[in-house]
Amino acid sequence: MSLPLPPRVDPKIWQICVGPDVKIPKIHSKVYYFPRGHLEHACSSPTAATRTILDRYRSSIPCIVSSVDLFVDPHTDEVFAKLLLTPVTDQEPPPPVVPGQEDDDGDNLVSYVKTLTQSDCTRVLCVPIECSNLIFPKLDLDKSQSITVTDLKNQEWWYTYTYSNSSRLHTGWLNFVREKKLVANDSVVFIKNSAGKISVGIRRNTKFTTDEAVEGSENLTDEIKVLDAAELAEKNTAFDVVYYPTASGWRDFVVDAKTVDDAMKIGWKSGMRVKLPLKKYESSNSKMTISQLKGTISFVFNHSSNVPNWRILEVNWDGLDIPQIPNLVNPWQVEVYNIHAPSTSSSTVNNPRLAESSSPQQIPYSMPGTSGPMSQAPSEVSSLAYLCNIGLQSQLGTR
């Protein structure tokens, strides 16, 4: 007997919940599937036996995205995607790409991301003024109002909305926190449609484990699922993968083929200077300016082959010791920025991933805990920059 499907999520709401830097590939688009990346994504501590088995398979398998389904996890309330991937060969002409998967229903959604503080999780939710103006109904001073918010599983939650020095949600809010098992540094995403209906999604700061999970068994099950997918891919048979968007973009294991191919054309060599793409991060905290993280390639694995492989660049990052940023990275996750780096192939010079300037850039960047609606912070930090953010906060003593 098969388990029932988890609740589906409207594509627009799903995208708002994960942030604009998460890009689910379009149907019929060409991608690369990386079994080792899949294992990293699914398992925090895979066994040596599983790694050995994956080493027997191809490092990357070109595929066509045959279907995309968007769901919310019934246990954790996190959104995820289920992709059906069909391996292809260079001789097979790919089907035409489906232009878009979102329903163009004309519904104008507005949204706001609130990063939770300890007080938010133990007392009442303090609602920033931008969130009040954008999402919640206008409220007279010293008045209260009952409002309804619907989670992504279509369950309604009733809160008392008041204003006393600041807008707040209570009488029902702590029930929501306990039910969803929210903790400080998790985020809630409030979304309002053109009809005034308010929905709420959740972004968890760390991986969530349900109480029902038996210690050790969940990790083993995930490893089996990865091995099953990798074996089918190796046999050029269609297979399913499940992807949970996380702060760790180093584990994005289904990647747009053109992005990967362009990166593999660069003549990567030891001594080349690289940097992480840095983008703004949606949050409900104030902004600060930091220097973009840069480093030097110290070694290139599998450099004689143009076949995409997982984590072939070893990078020594400048200055700060940030344990969240791995030293082994993928070529499509970094950008070459120093035009005086060691000479590379001619394709390197014209590659759009190369930046002209080698001087440090100071970029404004939203940190967790500031105020500003999503409409004013149009892009979320990429997973890479978010990890930088956390590490730099630790180094700068901002936490």
C-alpha positions as CSV (number, residue, x, y, z in Angstrom):
1,M,0.0,0.0,0.0
2,S,1.6,3.3,-1.1
3,L,1.7,6.3,1.2
4,P,-0.6,9.2,0.3
5,L,1.1,12.1,-1.5
6,P,2.0,15.1,0.7
7,P,0.0,18.3,0.1
8,R,0.8,20.1,-3.1
9,V,1.9,23.8,-3.0
10,D,1.0,26.5,-5.5
11,P,4.2,27.2,-7.6
12,K,4.2,30.9,-6.8
13,I,3.8,30.3,-3.0
14,W,6.4,27.6,-3.2
15,Q,8.9,29.9,-4.8
16,I,8.3,32.7,-2.3
17,C,8.9,30.2,0.6
18,V,12.3,29.1,-0.7
19,G,13.4,32.5,-2.0
20,P,14.3,33.7,-5.5
21,D,17.8,32.2,-5.5
22,V,16.4,28.7,-5.5
23,K,15.8,27.8,-9.2
24,I,13.9,24.6,-9.9
25,P,14.7,23.6,-13.5
26,K,11.9,23.8,-16.1
27,I,10.3,20.7,-17.6
28,H,12.2,19.3,-20.5
29,S,15.3,21.4,-19.7
30,K,18.7,19.6,-19.7
31,V,20.5,19.2,-16.4
32,Y,23.3,17.2,-14.8
33,Y,22.6,14.8,-12.0
34,F,25.5,14.3,-9.5
35,P,25.2,11.2,-7.4
36,R,27.8,12.3,-4.9
37,G,26.0,15.6,-4.5
38,H,22.7,13.7,-4.0
39,L,24.3,11.7,-1.2
40,E,25.6,14.9,0.5
41,H,22.1,16.5,0.2
42,A,20.3,13.5,1.6
43,C,22.7,12.2,4.3
44,S,24.7,14.1,6.9
45,S,27.0,11.2,7.6
46,P,26.8,8.5,4.9
47,T,28.6,5.2,5.3
48,A,31.9,4.4,3.6
49,A,30.2,1.4,1.9
50,T,27.7,3.8,0.2
51,R,30.5,6.1,-1.0
52,T,32.4,3.1,-2.4
53,I,29.3,2.0,-4.4
54,L,28.8,5.5,-5.8
55,D,32.5,5.6,-6.9
56,R,31.7,2.8,-9.4
57,Y,29.1,5.0,-11.2
58,R,29.6,8.0,-13.5
59,S,30.4,11.2,-11.7
60,S,27.6,13.1,-13.6
61,I,24.7,11.9,-15.7
62,P,23.1,14.3,-18.3
63,C,19.3,14.2,-17.9
64,I,16.1,15.8,-19.1
65,V,13.6,17.0,-16.5
66,S,10.5,15.0,-17.3
67,S,8.3,16.3,-14.5
68,V,8.3,18.6,-11.5
69,D,6.0,18.3,-8.4
70,L,6.0,20.8,-5.6
71,F,5.0,19.7,-2.1
72,V,5.1,20.6,1.6
73,D,6.4,18.0,4.1
74,P,3.5,17.0,6.3
75,H,5.8,16.5,9.3
76,T,8.2,19.5,9.1
77,D,6.2,22.0,7.0
78,E,9.2,22.5,4.8
79,V,8.5,22.8,1.0
80,F,10.3,20.4,-1.3
81,A,10.4,19.4,-4.9
82,K,10.1,15.9,-6.5
83,L,11.8,15.7,-9.9
84,L,11.5,12.9,-12.5
85,L,14.8,12.8,-14.4
86,T,15.4,10.9,-17.6
87,P,19.0,10.2,-18.6
88,V,19.9,11.2,-22.2
89,T,22.7,10.8,-24.6
90,D,24.2,13.4,-26.9
91,Q,22.6,11.7,-29.9
92,E,19.1,12.2,-28.5
93,P,17.5,15.5,-29.4
94,P,15.9,17.0,-26.3
95,P,12.2,17.8,-26.3
96,P,11.3,21.5,-26.3
97,V,11.5,23.2,-22.9
98,V,8.3,24.1,-21.3
99,P,8.4,27.9,-20.9
100,G,7.0,28.1,-17.4
101,Q,5.4,26.0,-14.7
102,E,3.7,28.8,-12.7
103,D,0.0,29.4,-13.1
104,D,-0.4,32.8,-14.6
105,D,-3.7,33.5,-12.8
106,G,-3.0,37.2,-12.4
107,D,-2.9,36.8,-8.6
108,N,-0.6,39.5,-7.1
109,L,1.2,38.0,-4.1
110,V,3.1,40.1,-1.6
111,S,5.2,38.6,1.1
112,Y,7.5,39.2,4.1
113,V,10.1,37.1,5.8
114,K,10.4,37.3,9.6
115,T,13.4,35.7,11.3
116,L,12.3,34.6,14.7
117,T,14.0,35.7,17.9
118,Q,14.0,33.9,21.2
119,S,11.2,36.2,22.4
120,D,9.2,35.5,19.3
121,C,9.3,31.8,20.2
122,T,8.5,32.1,23.9
123,R,6.1,35.1,24.2
124,V,4.5,36.9,21.3
125,L,5.5,37.6,17.7
126,C,6.7,41.2,17.3
127,V,5.6,42.2,13.8
128,P,7.9,44.8,12.1
129,I,6.1,47.9,10.8
130,E,6.9,46.9,7.2
131,C,5.2,43.6,7.7
132,S,2.2,45.2,9.3
133,N,1.7,47.6,6.4
134,L,2.3,44.9,3.8
135,I,0.5,41.9,5.1
136,F,-1.9,42.6,8.0
137,P,-5.0,44.7,8.2
138,K,-4.8,48.3,9.3
139,L,-5.2,48.5,13.1
140,D,-6.2,51.4,15.3
141,L,-4.0,52.1,18.3
142,D,-4.9,50.2,21.5
143,K,-7.3,48.0,19.5
144,S,-7.2,44.3,18.9
145,Q,-8.4,42.2,16.0
146,S,-8.8,38.5,15.4
147,I,-7.1,37.4,12.1
148,T,-6.8,34.0,10.3
149,V,-3.6,32.7,8.7
150,T,-3.5,29.5,6.7
151,D,-0.5,27.2,6.6
152,L,0.7,25.4,3.5
153,K,-1.2,22.2,4.6
154,N,-4.4,24.3,4.5
155,Q,-4.9,24.4,8.3
156,E,-6.2,27.6,9.7
157,W,-4.6,29.4,12.7
158,W,-6.3,32.2,14.6
159,Y,-4.3,34.9,16.3
160,T,-5.1,38.1,18.2
161,Y,-3.5,41.0,16.4
162,T,-2.8,44.1,18.6
163,Y,-0.8,47.3,18.6
164,S,0.8,48.6,21.8
165,N,4.1,50.4,21.0
166,S,4.5,47.8,18.2
167,S,2.3,45.3,16.3
168,R,2.1,41.9,17.8
169,L,0.5,38.5,17.3
170,H,-0.5,36.5,20.4
171,T,-3.4,34.3,21.7
172,G,-2.8,31.4,19.4
173,W,0.7,32.3,18.2
174,L,2.5,30.1,20.8
175,N,0.2,27.2,19.8
176,F,1.5,27.6,16.3
177,V,5.2,27.7,17.5
178,R,4.7,24.6,19.6
179,E,2.9,22.7,16.8
180,K,5.5,23.6,14.2
181,K,8.4,23.1,16.7
182,L,9.9,26.5,15.7
183,V,13.1,27.8,17.4
184,A,15.1,31.1,17.3
185,N,16.6,31.8,13.8
186,D,13.9,29.8,12.0
187,S,11.8,32.1,9.7
188,V,8.2,32.5,8.9
189,V,7.1,33.7,5.5
190,F,3.8,35.6,5.4
191,I,2.1,35.7,2.0
192,K,-1.0,37.7,1.1
193,N,-2.9,37.3,-2.2
194,S,-5.0,39.9,-4.0
195,A,-8.1,38.7,-2.2
196,G,-6.5,39.4,1.2
197,K,-6.0,35.8,2.2
198,I,-2.9,35.4,4.4
199,S,-0.7,32.2,4.2
200,V,2.4,31.3,6.2
201,G,5.3,29.1,5.2
202,I,8.4,28.0,7.2
203,R,12.1,28.1,6.6
204,R,14.1,26.2,9.1
205,N,17.6,27.3,10.0
206,T,18.9,23.8,10.6
207,K,17.8,20.3,9.4
208,F,14.7,19.2,11.2
209,T,14.2,15.7,12.5
210,T,10.8,14.5,13.4
211,D,10.1,12.7,16.7
212,E,8.8,9.7,14.8
213,A,12.3,9.1,13.2
214,V,14.1,6.2,14.7
215,E,17.7,7.0,15.4
216,G,19.9,5.8,12.5
217,S,17.1,4.4,10.4
218,E,16.2,7.6,8.6
219,N,19.8,8.1,7.4
220,L,20.0,4.5,6.2
221,T,16.7,4.9,4.3
222,D,18.0,8.0,2.6
223,E,21.2,6.3,1.6
224,I,19.2,3.5,0.0
225,K,17.1,6.0,-1.9
226,V,20.3,7.7,-3.2
227,L,21.8,4.4,-4.3
228,D,18.6,3.4,-6.1
229,A,18.5,6.7,-8.0
230,A,22.2,6.4,-8.9
231,E,21.8,2.9,-10.1
232,L,18.8,3.7,-12.3
233,A,20.7,6.8,-13.7
234,E,23.7,4.6,-14.5
235,K,21.4,2.3,-16.4
236,N,19.9,5.2,-18.3
237,T,16.5,4.6,-16.8
238,A,14.2,7.4,-15.5
239,F,14.4,8.0,-11.8
240,D,12.9,10.2,-9.1
241,V,14.8,12.5,-6.7
242,V,13.6,14.7,-3.8
243,Y,15.1,18.1,-3.2
244,Y,14.7,20.1,-0.1
245,P,16.0,23.7,-0.6
246,T,18.5,24.5,2.2
247,A,21.0,27.1,3.2
248,S,23.7,24.8,1.9
249,G,23.8,25.4,-1.8
250,W,27.0,23.4,-2.0
251,R,24.7,20.3,-2.1
252,D,22.6,21.4,-5.1
253,F,22.9,18.1,-7.0
254,V,20.7,18.8,-10.0
255,V,22.2,21.7,-11.9
256,D,21.4,23.4,-15.2
257,A,23.5,21.8,-18.0
258,K,24.5,25.1,-19.6
259,T,25.7,26.5,-16.3
260,V,27.9,23.4,-15.7
261,D,29.2,23.3,-19.3
262,D,30.2,26.9,-19.3
263,A,32.1,26.4,-16.0
264,M,33.9,23.3,-17.4
265,K,35.1,25.3,-20.4
266,I,37.3,27.5,-18.1
267,G,40.9,26.4,-17.9
268,W,40.9,25.9,-14.1
269,K,44.5,26.0,-12.7
270,S,46.3,26.2,-9.4
271,G,46.9,29.9,-8.5
272,M,43.7,31.2,-10.1
273,R,41.8,33.7,-7.9
274,V,38.1,33.0,-7.4
275,K,35.2,34.5,-5.4
276,L,31.8,33.5,-4.2
277,P,28.8,35.2,-5.7
278,L,27.3,37.4,-3.1
279,K,23.7,38.5,-3.1
280,K,21.2,40.2,-0.7
281,Y,19.5,38.0,1.8
282,E,15.9,38.5,2.8
283,S,15.4,38.9,6.5
284,S,13.8,41.0,9.1
285,N,17.1,42.4,10.4
286,S,19.3,45.5,9.6
287,K,21.7,45.6,6.8
288,M,25.5,45.6,7.1
289,T,28.3,45.8,4.6
290,I,30.9,43.0,4.3
291,S,33.8,42.2,1.9
292,Q,33.1,39.5,-0.6
293,L,34.8,36.2,0.2
294,K,37.7,35.4,-2.2
295,G,40.3,32.7,-2.4
296,T,43.0,31.0,-4.4
297,I,42.7,27.6,-6.2
298,S,45.4,25.3,-4.7
299,F,44.6,22.1,-6.6
300,V,42.4,20.9,-9.5
301,F,41.2,17.3,-9.5
302,N,40.4,15.5,-12.7
303,H,41.6,18.6,-14.6
304,S,42.4,16.6,-17.8
305,S,38.7,15.7,-18.4
306,N,35.9,17.9,-19.5
307,V,33.3,15.5,-17.9
308,P,31.7,17.4,-15.0
309,N,32.7,16.0,-11.7
310,W,31.8,16.8,-8.1
311,R,34.0,19.2,-6.1
312,I,37.1,19.2,-8.3
313,L,38.4,22.6,-7.1
314,E,40.4,22.9,-3.9
315,V,40.3,26.5,-2.7
316,N,42.2,28.3,0.1
317,W,39.9,31.1,1.2
318,D,41.5,34.4,2.2
319,G,41.9,35.5,5.8
320,L,38.9,34.2,7.7
321,D,38.6,30.6,8.8
322,I,35.0,29.8,8.1
323,P,34.3,26.1,8.7
324,Q,30.9,26.3,6.9
325,I,32.6,27.1,3.6
326,P,34.2,23.9,2.3
327,N,37.6,24.0,0.7
328,L,36.5,21.6,-2.1
329,V,34.0,23.3,-4.4
330,N,32.4,22.9,-7.8
331,P,33.5,25.1,-10.7
332,W,29.9,26.4,-11.3
333,Q,29.8,27.7,-7.7
334,V,32.6,30.2,-8.0
335,E,33.7,32.9,-10.3
336,V,37.2,33.8,-11.6
337,Y,37.8,37.5,-10.9
338,N,41.5,38.2,-11.3
339,I,42.4,39.0,-14.9
340,H,46.1,38.6,-13.9
341,A,45.6,35.0,-12.9
342,P,47.8,32.3,-14.6
343,S,47.0,32.0,-18.3
344,T,44.1,29.7,-19.2
345,S,42.5,28.5,-22.4
346,S,41.1,31.1,-24.8
347,S,37.6,30.3,-23.8
348,T,38.3,31.7,-20.4
349,V,38.9,35.2,-21.6
350,N,35.4,35.5,-23.2
351,N,33.5,33.5,-20.5
352,P,30.9,35.7,-18.9
353,R,31.7,34.2,-15.5
354,L,35.0,36.2,-15.4
355,A,34.9,39.5,-13.7
356,E,37.1,42.5,-14.8
357,S,38.0,43.9,-11.4
358,S,40.3,42.3,-8.9
359,S,39.6,44.8,-6.1
360,P,37.5,43.8,-3.1
361,Q,33.8,44.8,-3.3
362,Q,31.8,46.2,-0.5
363,I,28.2,45.0,-0.9
364,P,25.2,45.8,1.1
365,Y,23.7,42.7,2.6
366,S,20.8,41.9,4.8
367,M,21.5,40.0,8.0
368,P,19.1,37.9,10.0
369,G,17.0,40.1,12.4
370,T,16.4,43.4,10.3
371,S,13.3,45.0,9.0
372,G,12.5,45.1,5.4
373,P,9.8,43.4,3.3
374,M,10.6,41.0,0.5
375,S,9.3,43.6,-2.0
376,Q,12.2,45.9,-0.9
377,A,14.8,43.0,-0.8
378,P,14.1,41.3,-4.1
379,S,16.7,38.5,-3.8
380,E,17.6,36.1,-1.1
381,V,21.2,35.2,-0.4
382,S,22.4,32.4,-2.4
383,S,23.1,29.4,-0.3
384,L,26.8,30.1,-0.6
385,A,26.6,33.7,0.6
386,Y,24.3,32.7,3.4
387,L,27.0,30.4,4.8
388,C,29.5,33.2,4.4
389,N,27.1,35.4,6.3
390,I,26.9,33.0,9.3
391,G,30.7,32.5,9.4
392,L,31.4,36.2,9.2
393,Q,28.9,37.0,11.9
394,S,30.9,34.6,14.1
395,Q,34.2,36.2,13.2
396,L,33.0,39.7,13.6
397,G,31.3,39.0,16.9
398,T,27.9,40.2,15.7
399,R,26.0,37.3,17.2
